[in-house]
Amino acid sequence: MLTTAVKDDAPTRSQLSPDVRRGLIGLGLGNTLEWFDWMIFGLLSAFIGPKFFPSEDPLTATLSALAVFAVGFAFRPLGGVLMGTLADRIGRRRVMLLSISMMALTTAVIAVSPTYEQIGSWAGIILLLCRVVQGISTGIEAPLSTAHAVELAPIGREGMVAGLMSFYVSIGILLASLTSFLTSLLLGGEVMADWGWRVPFIIGAIFGLVVVYLRRSLPETMTTEELATNSLKKVWTEVRKHWLSVLAIIFVVGAAQAYNYAWNVGLPSAARGNFKEDPTTVFALTTVLGVILVIGSWVIGRLVDGKAMSKWFLTTRILAIPSVFLMLLYAEPGIVGFAAVLLGGSIVLVLNMTLYNVVSSSLMPKSCRGTGVSLGYGIGVALFGGTASYLLVWLQSVDLNWVFPVYVAVLSILSIIFYLLARRSNGLFVGK
């Protein structure tokens, strides 16, 4: 069993062993699957909504689907609390295997689920239950996989971990956009609206089986002694002791995810729903955004590897404050305006999405990292990430476009304030 020590000392660079490389691949591909499945639902909400929540108004049906999208986020804190505590008590490996199995199974169910026309309101209930289970799964998947990777990698390679995990996340986003684009291109809009939306979910379910197989050989980073002494009471005593760090994680994650879901889901949904842009062209542009995220996360990971993560984080978060106002340029139909906004904000997006999970892990000690980081992550995503797409589309529909960028800017400012307070009060437990 492979173990690592808590990284409270100065970083030193080191090469990765074959066991560590295989472990990072298994953890990374789980993030790819999570984001693929999650983004597919958001990107295809305009097709899914009328099938499960029929309405004479396409916008109303789309908003219903996005509401279910948001409900899944509401269960992330529950997943973080339950499965994060479990990870600190029984180890990281088994919880990582369980979370990815839940995601793969529910994706398969959505792929073959009957519609409202076939079974009435039960269709929406099945869809909702699948999103609840996926919310519980993703409540632990992203935060714990990053914490697991940080513990697995040698001291001083936190920047590499940030870039690598973000790279796999970006691959998932890219594959979701690319799959949606190619399916729409090959099948056409009518078929997509009828049954073609199921194809990306089928692909996700098959990919999930592959990731489950790879996760079976994950190394465990909690030692036998750590697990034996890490009681439930001790875990939660440590979490309460570091409450300010949990609060900081909520806003560190929430601001990044509000920006992320606005760009990757909200803007494309508004383009297709509010402004009636051609869906194939929209998917093509979101695919370009995915390519930028993939390449950018790899480059940024190499740039920050071995350097002070906190300085990079603060710089990138400050840049997010003015850049989010770019979305105000897309206030009326026009694919050129959509492309300018979507791609114009992509650089700041990739900077923030690369660093936030490792920064969150750095705020909690190893003994309660699974619980504390997952709790903060779940609450942050539920409150600010999962609602971002719905909020953006709704505000645009009632001509209050300016409210959303102000909202994200305030979240970004609060994340900086709480991060600095937590760092001064509790210190950092990973990197510097």
C-alpha positions in Angstrom: 0.0 0.0 0.0 1.4 3.4 -1.1 1.3 6.1 1.6 2.5 9.7 1.8 3.0 12.2 4.6 1.0 15.4 5.1 2.8 18.1 3.3 3.4 20.8 6.0 7.1 21.3 5.1 8.9 23.2 2.3 8.3 21.7 -1.2 11.0 19.6 -3.0 10.6 18.5 -6.6 10.6 14.7 -7.3 9.9 12.3 -10.2 6.7 10.3 -10.3 6.8 6.6 -9.8 4.8 4.2 -12.0 2.3 3.6 -9.2 1.8 7.3 -8.7 1.4 7.8 -12.5 -1.3 5.1 -12.8 -3.1 6.4 -9.7 -3.2 10.0 -11.1 -4.5 8.6 -14.4 -7.3 6.7 -12.6 -8.2 9.8 -10.5 -8.0 12.1 -13.5 -10.2 10.0 -15.8 -12.9 9.9 -13.1 -12.9 13.7 -13.2 -13.2 13.5 -17.0 -16.3 11.2 -16.7 -17.9 13.4 -14.0 -17.6 16.6 -16.0 -18.6 14.9 -19.3 -21.8 13.6 -17.8 -22.5 16.8 -15.9 -21.9 19.1 -18.9 -23.8 16.9 -21.3 -27.0 17.4 -19.3 -26.5 21.2 -19.2 -25.6 21.4 -22.9 -28.6 19.2 -24.0 -31.1 20.8 -21.6 -32.9 22.5 -24.5 -33.6 19.0 -25.9 -34.1 17.2 -22.6 -36.6 19.8 -21.2 -39.4 19.2 -23.7 -39.1 15.4 -23.4 -39.5 15.3 -19.7 -41.2 18.6 -18.9 -43.4 19.4 -21.9 -44.6 23.0 -22.3 -45.8 25.2 -25.2 -43.0 27.6 -24.4 -39.5 26.1 -25.2 -37.9 28.5 -22.8 -40.1 27.2 -19.9 -39.1 23.6 -20.8 -35.4 24.5 -20.9 -35.6 26.3 -17.5 -37.4 23.2 -16.1 -34.4 21.0 -17.2 -31.9 23.5 -15.8 -33.9 23.5 -12.5 -33.3 19.7 -12.4 -29.7 20.4 -13.2 -29.5 22.7 -10.2 -31.3 20.2 -7.9 -28.3 17.8 -8.5 -26.1 20.5 -7.1 -28.2 20.8 -4.0 -27.3 17.3 -3.0 -23.5 17.8 -3.4 -23.1 19.0 0.2 -24.8 15.8 1.4 -22.4 13.7 -0.7 -19.5 15.7 0.6 -20.5 15.2 4.2 -21.4 11.5 4.0 -18.7 10.3 1.6 -16.0 12.7 2.7 -16.3 11.5 6.3 -16.2 7.9 5.0 -13.0 8.7 3.1 -11.3 10.0 6.2 -12.5 6.9 8.2 -12.0 4.0 5.7 -9.6 5.5 3.2 -9.7 7.3 -0.2 -9.6 4.4 -2.6 -12.9 2.7 -1.8 -14.8 5.9 -1.8 -13.4 6.9 -5.1 -14.5 3.6 -6.6 -18.0 4.0 -5.2 -18.5 7.5 -6.4 -17.6 6.7 -10.0 -19.8 3.6 -10.0 -22.8 5.8 -9.0 -22.1 8.2 -11.8 -21.7 5.5 -14.5 -24.9 3.7 -13.4 -27.2 6.8 -13.3 -25.8 8.0 -16.7 -26.9 4.7 -18.2 -30.4 5.1 -16.6 -30.8 8.6 -18.1 -29.7 7.3 -21.5 -32.6 4.7 -21.7 -35.1 6.5 -19.5 -38.7 6.8 -20.9 -40.1 10.2 -21.7 -43.2 12.1 -20.4 -45.1 11.0 -23.5 -44.5 7.3 -22.5 -45.0 7.3 -18.7 -46.2 10.8 -17.8 -44.8 12.6 -14.8 -42.8 9.5 -13.7 -40.3 10.4 -16.4 -39.4 13.7 -14.6 -39.2 11.9 -11.3 -36.8 9.3 -12.6 -34.7 12.0 -14.2 -34.7 14.0 -10.9 -33.7 10.9 -8.8 -30.8 10.2 -11.2 -29.6 13.8 -10.8 -29.9 13.5 -7.0 -27.6 10.4 -7.0 -25.2 12.1 -9.4 -25.2 15.1 -7.1 -24.2 12.9 -4.2 -21.5 11.3 -6.3 -20.0 14.6 -7.6 -20.1 16.0 -4.1 -17.1 13.8 -3.3 -15.6 13.1 -6.7 -13.9 16.4 -7.6 -12.7 17.5 -4.1 -11.6 14.1 -2.9 -9.9 13.1 -6.2 -7.8 16.2 -6.1 -7.0 15.7 -2.4 -6.1 12.1 -3.1 -3.9 13.2 -6.0 -2.1 15.8 -3.8 -1.4 13.2 -1.2 -0.3 10.7 -3.8 2.2 13.0 -5.6 5.6 13.9 -4.2 6.0 17.1 -2.1 6.4 20.2 -4.3 4.4 18.9 -7.3 1.2 20.6 -6.3 1.3 22.7 -9.4 1.6 19.6 -11.6 -1.4 18.1 -9.8 -3.4 21.2 -10.3 -2.6 21.3 -14.0 -3.1 17.5 -14.5 -6.5 17.3 -12.7 -7.7 20.4 -14.5 -6.5 18.9 -17.7 -8.7 15.8 -17.2 -11.6 18.0 -16.2 -11.2 20.1 -19.3 -11.0 16.9 -21.4 -14.4 16.0 -20.0 -15.8 19.5 -20.9 -14.3 19.2 -24.4 -15.6 15.7 -25.0 -19.1 16.8 -23.9 -19.0 19.8 -26.3 -17.5 17.7 -29.1 -19.9 14.8 -28.7 -22.9 17.2 -28.7 -21.5 19.0 -31.7 -20.8 15.8 -33.7 -24.1 14.2 -32.8 -26.0 17.3 -33.8 -24.1 17.6 -37.0 -24.6 14.0 -38.0 -28.2 13.5 -36.9 -29.6 17.0 -37.4 -31.8 19.2 -35.1 -35.0 17.2 -35.5 -33.4 13.8 -34.6 -31.5 15.4 -31.7 -34.8 16.7 -30.3 -36.4 13.3 -30.8 -33.9 10.7 -29.6 -30.4 11.9 -30.6 -29.8 13.5 -27.2 -29.5 10.0 -25.8 -26.4 9.2 -27.7 -23.9 11.3 -25.6 -25.4 9.7 -22.4 -24.8 6.2 -23.9 -21.2 7.1 -24.6 -20.8 8.4 -21.1 -22.2 5.2 -19.6 -19.7 3.1 -21.6 -16.8 5.3 -20.6 -17.9 5.0 -17.0 -17.4 1.2 -17.1 -13.8 1.8 -18.3 -13.1 4.2 -15.4 -14.6 1.9 -12.8 -12.1 -0.8 -14.0 -9.1 1.6 -13.8 -10.1 2.8 -10.3 -9.9 -0.8 -8.9 -6.1 -0.4 -8.7 -5.9 3.0 -7.1 -3.2 3.3 -4.3 -4.4 4.2 -0.8 -2.8 7.4 0.7 -4.2 6.9 4.3 -1.9 4.7 6.4 -3.3 1.9 8.6 -2.3 3.9 11.6 -4.1 7.0 10.4 -7.3 5.1 9.7 -7.1 3.4 13.0 -6.9 6.6 15.0 -9.1 8.8 12.8 -12.5 8.4 14.6 -15.7 10.1 13.5 -15.5 12.4 16.5 -11.9 13.3 15.8 -12.7 14.1 12.1 -15.5 16.5 12.9 -13.6 18.1 15.8 -10.9 19.0 13.3 -13.4 20.3 10.8 -15.0 22.5 13.4 -11.5 23.7 14.4 -10.9 24.8 10.8 -14.3 26.3 10.2 -12.8 29.4 8.7 -11.0 27.3 6.1 -14.3 25.5 5.2 -15.9 29.0 4.7 -13.0 30.0 2.5 -13.4 26.9 0.4 -17.1 27.6 -0.1 -16.3 30.9 -1.8 -13.1 29.8 -3.5 -15.1 27.0 -5.2 -18.3 29.0 -5.5 -16.8 31.9 -7.4 -14.9 29.7 -9.8 -17.9 27.5 -10.5 -20.3 30.4 -11.0 -17.9 31.7 -13.7 -17.4 28.3 -15.1 -21.1 27.3 -15.5 -22.0 30.7 -16.8 -19.4 30.2 -19.6 -19.8 26.5 -20.3 -23.6 26.1 -19.7 -25.4 29.4 -19.2 -24.2 31.3 -22.2 -24.7 28.4 -24.6 -28.2 27.8 -23.2 -29.0 31.4 -23.5 -27.7 31.4 -27.1 -29.9 28.4 -28.1 -33.0 29.2 -25.9 -33.2 33.0 -25.6 -31.5 34.1 -28.8 -32.3 31.1 -31.1 -28.8 30.6 -32.4 -28.0 27.6 -34.5 -27.3 24.7 -32.1 -24.6 23.1 -34.3 -22.7 26.4 -34.4 -23.1 26.9 -30.7 -21.7 23.4 -30.0 -18.8 24.1 -32.4 -17.9 27.2 -30.4 -18.2 25.4 -27.0 -15.9 22.8 -28.5 -13.3 25.5 -29.2 -13.7 26.7 -25.7 -13.0 23.1 -24.5 -9.8 23.0 -26.5 -8.6 26.2 -24.9 -9.3 24.8 -21.4 -7.4 21.5 -22.2 -4.3 23.2 -23.5 -4.5 26.1 -21.0 -4.7 23.8 -17.9 -1.7 21.8 -19.0 0.4 25.0 -19.6 -0.7 26.6 -16.4 0.1 23.5 -14.4 3.7 23.5 -15.7 4.0 27.2 -15.0 3.0 27.0 -11.4 4.7 23.7 -10.5 7.1 24.3 -7.7 6.0 27.9 -7.2 3.9 29.6 -4.6 0.3 28.5 -5.3 -1.3 31.2 -3.2 0.2 34.1 -5.2 -1.0 32.5 -8.4 -4.5 32.0 -7.0 -4.9 35.5 -5.8 -3.7 37.0 -9.1 -6.1 34.8 -11.2 -9.0 35.5 -8.9 -8.4 39.3 -9.1 -8.4 39.0 -12.9 -11.9 37.3 -12.8 -13.5 40.4 -11.3 -13.4 42.6 -14.4 -13.4 39.8 -17.0 -16.8 38.5 -16.0 -18.4 41.7 -17.3 -17.5 40.6 -20.8 -20.9 38.8 -20.9 -22.7 42.1 -21.1 -21.5 42.3 -24.7 -23.8 39.4 -25.6 -27.2 41.1 -25.0 -28.9 40.4 -28.4 -28.9 37.6 -31.1 -25.7 37.3 -33.1 -23.3 34.4 -33.3 -20.3 36.7 -33.6 -21.1 38.4 -30.3 -21.6 35.0 -28.7 -18.2 33.8 -29.9 -16.5 37.0 -28.8 -17.8 36.7 -25.3 -17.4 32.9 -25.0 -13.8 32.9 -26.2 -12.8 36.3 -24.8 -13.4 35.1 -21.2 -11.8 31.7 -21.7 -8.2 32.7 -20.6 -9.3 33.9 -17.1 -11.7 30.9 -16.9 -8.9 28.4 -17.4 -6.7 30.2 -14.9 -9.3 30.0 -12.2 -10.5 26.4 -13.0 -6.9 25.1 -12.9 -6.0 26.2 -9.4 -9.1 26.3 -7.2 -9.3 22.6 -6.2 -5.7 22.3 -5.1 -6.0 25.7 -3.4 -9.0 24.3 -1.5 -7.1 21.1 -0.5 -4.2 23.3 0.8 -6.5 24.8 3.4 -7.3 21.6 5.3 -5.1 19.1 7.2 -4.9 15.5 6.0 -6.8 14.0 8.9 -10.1 15.8 7.9 -9.3 16.8 4.4 -11.8 14.5 2.8 -14.6 15.8 5.0 -13.7 19.5 5.1 -12.8 20.1 1.5 -15.8 18.1 0.3 -18.2 19.9 2.6 -16.9 23.3 1.5 -16.9 22.2 -2.2 -20.4 20.8 -2.0 -21.9 23.9 -0.4 -20.0 26.3 -2.8 -21.1 24.5 -5.9 -24.7 24.0 -4.7 -25.2 27.7 -3.7 -23.2 29.4 -6.5 -22.3 26.9 -9.3 -25.4 24.9 -9.8 -27.7 27.9 -9.8 -25.5 30.0 -12.2 -26.9 28.6 -15.5 -30.5 29.1 -14.4 -29.8 32.5 -13.0 -28.0 33.7 -16.1 -30.7 32.6 -18.5 -33.5 33.9 -16.4 -31.9 37.3 -15.8 -31.4 37.7 -19.6 -35.0 36.8 -20.2 -36.2 39.6 -17.9 -33.6 42.2 -19.3 -31.5 42.3 -16.1 -28.2 41.2 -17.9 -26.0 43.4 -15.7 -27.0 41.6 -12.4 -25.2 38.4 -13.0 -21.6 39.7 -13.6 -22.0 41.9 -10.5 -23.0 38.8 -8.6 -19.9 36.8 -9.8 -17.6 39.8 -9.1 -18.8 40.0 -5.5 -18.3 36.3 -5.1 -14.7 36.6 -6.4 -14.0 39.4 -3.9 -15.4 37.5 -1.0 -13.3 34.4 -2.0 -10.1 36.5 -1.8 -11.0 38.0 1.6 -12.0 34.6 3.2 -8.9 32.9 1.7 -6.6 35.4 3.2 -8.3 35.2 6.6 -8.1 31.4 6.6 -4.5 31.4 5.6 -3.5 33.8 8.3 -5.6 31.9 11.0 -4.9 28.3 10.1 -2.0 28.3 7.7 -1.6 26.2 4.6 -1.2 22.4 4.7 -0.1 21.9 1.1 2.5 24.0 -0.7 2.9 27.6 0.2 
